[in-house]
Amino acid sequence: MRHQNMTFSIPEDLKTILKSYVRKRGLSQFISNAIFKALKEQEIKQEQDLDAAYEASNQDTDRLEILKVWNALDDTSDLIDDSEDWSWLKNFSKNQEKLRDD
């Protein structure tokens, strides 16, 4: 894995604590591991929040009613007559573009 040098500031008391627990040669690895762990925990929390929101939306009766109505619209699609030829509109658009270019 490639490594990238970064410069950042930390509070002085945190620096003192770090120095007392971590040798200088292991400091980068320690900080990398700590950041990775914190990011992983944040990712897990976000996934849990998303799962909770999904579950809550599945319990929302208003939303479920709207979905029923919406799905009923799909069931009426066979009632719509889509046999009308709309190709003239495509040709009309092409002609409009041609006129603009001239």
C-alpha positions in Angstrom: 0.0 0.0 0.0 1.3 3.4 -0.9 1.8 5.9 1.9 1.2 9.7 1.7 2.7 12.2 4.1 0.2 14.5 5.7 0.7 17.4 8.1 -1.9 18.2 10.7 -2.1 19.7 14.1 -3.2 18.1 17.3 -3.6 19.5 20.8 -0.4 19.5 22.9 -1.9 17.4 25.7 -2.8 14.7 23.1 0.7 14.8 21.7 2.0 14.2 25.3 -0.3 11.3 25.8 0.6 9.8 22.4 4.3 10.1 23.1 3.9 8.3 26.4 2.1 5.3 24.8 3.6 5.0 21.3 7.2 5.0 20.2 8.1 7.6 17.6 8.8 4.9 14.9 5.3 3.5 15.4 3.4 6.7 15.6 2.3 6.8 11.9 1.0 3.3 12.1 -0.8 3.9 15.4 -2.5 7.1 14.0 -3.4 5.3 10.7 -5.0 2.4 12.7 -6.9 4.9 14.9 -8.2 6.8 11.9 -9.2 3.6 10.1 -11.0 2.3 13.2 -12.9 5.6 13.6 -13.9 5.7 10.0 -15.1 2.1 10.1 -17.2 2.9 13.2 -18.6 5.9 11.4 -19.5 3.8 8.4 -21.2 1.1 10.5 -23.2 3.8 12.3 -24.3 5.3 9.0 -25.4 1.9 7.8 -27.3 1.3 11.0 -29.0 4.8 10.7 -29.9 4.0 7.1 -31.4 0.6 8.1 -33.4 2.3 10.8 -34.7 4.9 8.4 -35.6 2.2 5.9 -37.5 0.2 8.6 -39.3 3.4 9.8 -40.4 4.1 6.2 -41.8 0.6 5.9 -44.0 1.4 9.0 -45.2 4.8 7.6 -48.9 4.2 6.8 -49.2 7.3 4.7 -46.2 6.3 2.6 -47.7 2.8 2.2 -51.0 4.2 1.0 -49.3 6.4 -1.5 -47.4 3.4 -2.8 -50.7 1.4 -3.2 -52.1 4.3 -5.3 -48.9 4.5 -7.3 -48.8 0.8 -8.0 -52.5 0.9 -9.0 -51.5 3.4 -11.7 -49.1 0.8 -13.1 -52.0 -1.7 -13.3 -53.9 0.6 -15.6 -51.1 0.9 -18.2 -53.0 -1.6 -20.4 -55.8 0.9 -20.7 -53.6 3.5 -22.3 -53.6 3.6 -26.1 -50.0 4.0 -27.1 -50.6 2.9 -30.7 -50.6 6.5 -32.0 -47.7 7.2 -34.2 -45.5 10.0 -32.7 -42.6 9.7 -35.2 -43.7 13.0 -36.7 -42.5 14.7 -33.5 -39.0 13.3 -33.9 -38.9 14.5 -37.6 -40.3 17.9 -36.5 -37.5 18.2 -33.9 -34.8 17.3 -36.5 -36.2 19.9 -38.9 -36.2 22.5 -36.2 -32.5 21.8 -35.5 -31.7 21.9 -39.2 -33.4 25.3 -39.5 -31.4 26.6 -36.6 -28.1 25.4 -38.1 -28.9 27.2 -41.4 
